[in-house]
Amino acid sequence: MEDKYIMMDALLTEKHLVVNTATALNEASCDNIYKAYTDIFNKVTKEAKDLFNLCYNNGWYQLEEAPKTKITKDADKLTKELS
């Protein structure tokens, strides 16, 4: 298996850990458990960001630039919805 696919799989796994840990934080039944999950959450979000940066810097994760008109249109739509 190529490095790209291994790293993309690891990144996807970390993203899922972030989401699931956030859910666990919301459902923590006491302060000690909440603190433990907070520590875990901080670690997995850092790991996810580090993996993202590694993938991005190697050209394995690409972002596309949104046209300014689309950004403005979406911002206007959200503003109307929030009003």
PAVO-259412 format. One record per atom (N, C-alpha, C): residue number from 1; x, y, z; chain; atom name; residue in three letters. Coordinates in Angstrom, 3 decimals. Layout:
BEGIN
> resi  c1  c2  c3  chain  name  resn
> NUM  X  Y  Z  A  CA  ALA
...
END
This chain:
BEGIN
> resi  c1  c2  c3  chain  name  resn
> 1  0.848  -1.177  0.000  A  N  MET
> 1  0.000  0.000  0.000  A  CA  MET
> 1  0.895  1.242  0.000  A  C  MET
> 2  0.515  2.222  -0.796  A  N  GLU
> 2  1.302  3.448  -0.899  A  CA  GLU
> 2  1.176  4.298  0.360  A  C  GLU
> 3  2.238  5.072  0.631  A  N  ASP
> 3  2.238  5.973  1.795  A  CA  ASP
> 3  1.028  6.896  1.792  A  C  ASP
> 4  0.663  7.398  0.607  A  N  LYS
> 4  -0.465  8.319  0.500  A  CA  LYS
> 4  -1.724  7.702  1.092  A  C  LYS
> 5  -2.018  6.486  0.738  A  N  TYR
> 5  -3.255  5.852  1.181  A  CA  TYR
> 5  -3.207  5.489  2.668  A  C  TYR
> 6  -2.041  5.137  3.144  A  N  ILE
> 6  -1.885  4.865  4.575  A  CA  ILE
> 6  -2.133  6.141  5.375  A  C  ILE
> 7  -1.541  7.255  4.918  A  N  MET
> 7  -1.692  8.523  5.642  A  CA  MET
> 7  -3.116  9.059  5.544  A  C  MET
> 8  -3.743  8.914  4.388  A  N  MET
> 8  -5.125  9.382  4.244  A  CA  MET
> 8  -6.059  8.558  5.129  A  C  MET
> 9  -5.787  7.270  5.255  A  N  ASP
> 9  -6.585  6.425  6.145  A  CA  ASP
> 9  -6.375  6.833  7.601  A  C  ASP
> 10  -5.119  7.109  7.968  A  N  ALA
> 10  -4.823  7.560  9.333  A  CA  ALA
> 10  -5.514  8.893  9.612  A  C  ALA
> 11  -5.508  9.801  8.642  A  N  LEU
> 11  -6.171  11.104  8.818  A  CA  LEU
> 11  -7.672  10.920  9.008  A  C  LEU
> 12  -8.284  10.075  8.202  A  N  LEU
> 12  -9.715  9.821  8.342  A  CA  LEU
> 12  -10.031  9.223  9.711  A  C  LEU
> 13  -9.188  8.315  10.171  A  N  THR
> 13  -9.373  7.713  11.494  A  CA  THR
> 13  -9.294  8.776  12.588  A  C  THR
> 14  -8.318  9.664  12.499  A  N  GLU
> 14  -8.173  10.735  13.492  A  CA  GLU
> 14  -9.382  11.665  13.474  A  C  GLU
> 15  -9.884  11.965  12.288  A  N  LYS
> 15  -11.070  12.829  12.199  A  CA  LYS
> 15  -12.260  12.177  12.912  A  C  LYS
> 16  -12.414  10.882  12.738  A  N  HIS
> 16  -13.506  10.174  13.416  A  CA  HIS
> 16  -13.294  10.176  14.931  A  C  HIS
> 17  -12.042  10.029  15.361  A  N  LEU
> 17  -11.749  10.085  16.797  A  CA  LEU
> 17  -12.114  11.452  17.376  A  C  LEU
> 18  -11.834  12.509  16.629  A  N  VAL
> 18  -12.179  13.862  17.089  A  CA  VAL
> 18  -13.687  13.981  17.287  A  C  VAL
> 19  -14.452  13.553  16.298  A  N  VAL
> 19  -15.914  13.651  16.374  A  CA  VAL
> 19  -16.456  12.814  17.528  A  C  VAL
> 20  -15.975  11.586  17.647  A  N  ASN
> 20  -16.487  10.705  18.695  A  CA  ASN
> 20  -16.079  11.174  20.093  A  C  ASN
> 21  -14.887  11.737  20.202  A  N  THR
> 21  -14.459  12.262  21.499  A  CA  THR
> 21  -15.275  13.492  21.875  A  C  THR
> 22  -15.623  14.318  20.903  A  N  ALA
> 22  -16.476  15.487  21.170  A  CA  ALA
> 22  -17.833  15.027  21.698  A  C  ALA
> 23  -18.369  13.969  21.130  A  N  THR
> 23  -19.641  13.421  21.618  A  CA  THR
> 23  -19.483  12.918  23.045  A  C  THR
> 24  -18.399  12.223  23.315  A  N  ALA
> 24  -18.149  11.722  24.674  A  CA  ALA
> 24  -18.043  12.881  25.666  A  C  ALA
> 25  -17.411  13.975  25.252  A  N  LEU
> 25  -17.325  15.156  26.130  A  CA  LEU
> 25  -18.708  15.657  26.511  A  C  LEU
> 26  -19.595  15.729  25.532  A  N  ASN
> 26  -20.950  16.217  25.794  A  CA  ASN
> 26  -21.733  15.296  26.714  A  C  ASN
> 27  -21.360  14.037  26.732  A  N  GLU
> 27  -22.114  13.065  27.515  A  CA  GLU
> 27  -21.388  12.615  28.787  A  C  GLU
> 28  -20.296  13.285  29.125  A  N  ALA
> 28  -19.546  12.922  30.326  A  CA  ALA
> 28  -20.409  13.103  31.567  A  C  ALA
> 29  -20.399  12.101  32.437  A  N  SER
> 29  -21.308  12.116  33.586  A  CA  SER
> 29  -20.725  12.783  34.833  A  C  SER
> 30  -19.423  13.036  34.839  A  N  CYS
> 30  -18.832  13.727  35.997  A  CA  CYS
> 30  -17.603  14.511  35.543  A  C  CYS
> 31  -17.147  15.390  36.417  A  N  ASP
> 31  -16.026  16.267  36.064  A  CA  ASP
> 31  -14.743  15.504  35.763  A  C  ASP
> 32  -14.470  14.416  36.488  A  N  ASN
> 32  -13.244  13.647  36.251  A  CA  ASN
> 32  -13.245  13.012  34.859  A  C  ASN
> 33  -14.379  12.479  34.464  A  N  ILE
> 33  -14.492  11.886  33.128  A  CA  ILE
> 33  -14.398  12.981  32.073  A  C  ILE
> 34  -15.041  14.106  32.329  A  N  TYR
> 34  -14.982  15.224  31.400  A  CA  TYR
> 34  -13.545  15.684  31.190  A  C  TYR
> 35  -12.785  15.790  32.272  A  N  LYS
> 35  -11.378  16.205  32.168  A  CA  LYS
> 35  -10.568  15.195  31.374  A  C  LYS
> 36  -10.798  13.909  31.626  A  N  ALA
> 36  -10.075  12.868  30.884  A  CA  ALA
> 36  -10.376  12.970  29.393  A  C  ALA
> 37  -11.656  13.140  29.056  A  N  TYR
> 37  -12.025  13.273  27.646  A  CA  TYR
> 37  -11.489  14.569  27.041  A  C  TYR
> 38  -11.421  15.627  27.827  A  N  THR
> 38  -10.859  16.882  27.332  A  CA  THR
> 38  -9.395  16.694  26.958  A  C  THR
> 39  -8.651  16.001  27.806  A  N  ASP
> 39  -7.238  15.724  27.511  A  CA  ASP
> 39  -7.100  14.892  26.237  A  C  ASP
> 40  -7.929  13.879  26.111  A  N  ILE
> 40  -7.908  13.034  24.911  A  CA  ILE
> 40  -8.274  13.862  23.676  A  C  ILE
> 41  -9.311  14.680  23.813  A  N  PHE
> 41  -9.757  15.510  22.693  A  CA  PHE
> 41  -8.642  16.432  22.214  A  C  PHE
> 42  -7.950  17.069  23.150  A  N  ASN
> 42  -6.858  17.969  22.773  A  CA  ASN
> 42  -5.753  17.221  22.033  A  C  ASN
> 43  -5.461  16.001  22.464  A  N  LYS
> 43  -4.417  15.205  21.803  A  CA  LYS
> 43  -4.841  14.768  20.405  A  C  LYS
> 44  -6.065  14.256  20.267  A  N  VAL
> 44  -6.470  13.758  18.948  A  CA  VAL
> 44  -6.671  14.888  17.949  A  C  VAL
> 45  -7.108  16.071  18.397  A  N  THR
> 45  -7.242  17.178  17.448  A  CA  THR
> 45  -5.870  17.638  16.969  A  C  THR
> 46  -4.882  17.639  17.862  A  N  LYS
> 46  -3.516  17.997  17.449  A  CA  LYS
> 46  -2.970  16.961  16.478  A  C  LYS
> 47  -3.199  15.682  16.776  A  N  GLU
> 47  -2.728  14.628  15.876  A  CA  GLU
> 47  -3.409  14.726  14.516  A  C  GLU
> 48  -4.705  15.012  14.507  A  N  ALA
> 48  -5.425  15.153  13.240  A  CA  ALA
> 48  -4.859  16.324  12.432  A  C  ALA
> 49  -4.588  17.428  13.095  A  N  LYS
> 49  -4.022  18.592  12.406  A  CA  LYS
> 49  -2.629  18.291  11.877  A  C  LYS
> 50  -1.821  17.599  12.669  A  N  ASP
> 50  -0.471  17.225  12.220  A  CA  ASP
> 50  -0.539  16.308  11.002  A  C  ASP
> 51  -1.446  15.336  11.034  A  N  LEU
> 51  -1.602  14.443  9.883  A  CA  LEU
> 51  -2.112  15.199  8.662  A  C  LEU
> 52  -3.063  16.112  8.871  A  N  PHE
> 52  -3.549  16.929  7.760  A  CA  PHE
> 52  -2.399  17.706  7.132  A  C  PHE
> 53  -1.590  18.363  7.970  A  N  ASN
> 53  -0.466  19.141  7.455  A  CA  ASN
> 53  0.509  18.261  6.674  A  C  ASN
> 54  0.777  17.075  7.178  A  N  LEU
> 54  1.675  16.142  6.502  A  CA  LEU
> 54  1.111  15.757  5.133  A  C  LEU
> 55  -0.163  15.407  5.095  A  N  CYS
> 55  -0.811  15.039  3.827  A  CA  CYS
> 55  -0.848  16.219  2.866  A  C  CYS
> 56  -1.191  17.385  3.379  A  N  TYR
> 56  -1.272  18.583  2.541  A  CA  TYR
> 56  0.106  18.943  1.983  A  C  TYR
> 57  1.116  18.922  2.825  A  N  ASN
> 57  2.470  19.291  2.400  A  CA  ASN
> 57  3.051  18.311  1.383  A  C  ASN
> 58  2.566  17.073  1.374  A  N  ASN
> 58  3.016  16.086  0.397  A  CA  ASN
> 58  2.151  16.075  -0.861  A  C  ASN
> 59  1.143  16.967  -0.919  A  N  GLY
> 59  0.289  17.045  -2.086  A  CA  GLY
> 59  -0.770  15.961  -2.144  A  C  GLY
> 60  -1.000  15.275  -1.027  A  N  TRP
> 60  -1.973  14.177  -0.995  A  CA  TRP
> 60  -3.373  14.673  -0.624  A  C  TRP
> 61  -3.454  15.851  -0.086  A  N  TYR
> 61  -4.737  16.439  0.314  A  CA  TYR
> 61  -4.776  17.819  -0.311  A  C  TYR
> 62  -5.672  18.013  -1.236  A  N  GLN
> 62  -5.707  19.276  -1.953  A  CA  GLN
> 62  -6.992  20.035  -1.642  A  C  GLN
> 63  -6.839  21.332  -1.539  A  N  LEU
> 63  -7.973  22.223  -1.323  A  CA  LEU
> 63  -8.161  23.044  -2.579  A  C  LEU
> 64  -9.405  23.348  -2.887  A  N  GLU
> 64  -9.656  24.205  -4.032  A  CA  GLU
> 64  -10.135  25.564  -3.543  A  C  GLU
> 65  -9.743  26.578  -4.248  A  N  GLU
> 65  -10.125  27.931  -3.874  A  CA  GLU
> 65  -11.548  28.197  -4.354  A  C  GLU
> 66  -12.362  28.686  -3.448  A  N  ALA
> 66  -13.748  29.016  -3.799  A  CA  ALA
> 66  -13.775  30.399  -4.451  A  C  ALA
> 67  -14.553  30.541  -5.511  A  N  PRO
> 67  -14.679  31.869  -6.123  A  CA  PRO
> 67  -15.312  32.855  -5.137  A  C  PRO
> 68  -14.861  34.095  -5.178  A  N  LYS
> 68  -15.364  35.114  -4.255  A  CA  LYS
> 68  -16.884  35.253  -4.354  A  C  LYS
> 69  -17.437  35.102  -5.551  A  N  THR
> 69  -18.884  35.239  -5.720  A  CA  THR
> 69  -19.632  34.157  -4.942  A  C  THR
> 70  -19.087  32.949  -4.908  A  N  LYS
> 70  -19.737  31.862  -4.171  A  CA  LYS
> 70  -19.674  32.125  -2.669  A  C  LYS
> 71  -18.546  32.609  -2.205  A  N  ILE
> 71  -18.401  32.926  -0.781  A  CA  ILE
> 71  -19.401  34.002  -0.386  A  C  ILE
> 72  -19.490  35.065  -1.194  A  N  THR
> 72  -20.424  36.162  -0.913  A  CA  THR
> 72  -21.863  35.660  -0.935  A  C  THR
> 73  -22.201  34.853  -1.934  A  N  LYS
> 73  -23.565  34.317  -2.052  A  CA  LYS
> 73  -23.920  33.459  -0.836  A  C  LYS
> 74  -23.005  32.582  -0.432  A  N  ASP
> 74  -23.269  31.718  0.723  A  CA  ASP
> 74  -23.338  32.527  2.021  A  C  ASP
> 75  -22.492  33.530  2.156  A  N  ALA
> 75  -22.525  34.378  3.348  A  CA  ALA
> 75  -23.851  35.134  3.430  A  C  ALA
> 76  -24.308  35.641  2.299  A  N  ASP
> 76  -25.600  36.345  2.271  A  CA  ASP
> 76  -26.740  35.405  2.641  A  C  ASP
> 77  -26.690  34.201  2.121  A  N  LYS
> 77  -27.731  33.206  2.416  A  CA  LYS
> 77  -27.762  32.889  3.915  A  C  LYS
> 78  -26.591  32.690  4.519  A  N  LEU
> 78  -26.531  32.393  5.962  A  CA  LEU
> 78  -27.017  33.581  6.788  A  C  LEU
> 79  -26.658  34.784  6.369  A  N  THR
> 79  -27.105  35.975  7.078  A  CA  THR
> 79  -28.620  36.073  7.080  A  C  THR
> 80  -29.235  35.789  5.937  A  N  LYS
> 80  -30.698  35.822  5.843  A  CA  LYS
> 80  -31.334  34.744  6.733  A  C  LYS
> 81  -30.733  33.565  6.730  A  N  GLU
> 81  -31.269  32.477  7.553  A  CA  GLU
> 81  -31.174  32.783  9.035  A  C  GLU
> 82  -30.130  33.488  9.449  A  N  LEU
> 82  -29.931  33.812  10.856  A  CA  LEU
> 82  -30.754  35.007  11.314  A  C  LEU
> 83  -31.283  35.763  10.355  A  N  SER
> 83  -32.080  36.956  10.703  A  CA  SER
> 83  -33.472  36.593  11.129  A  C  SER
END
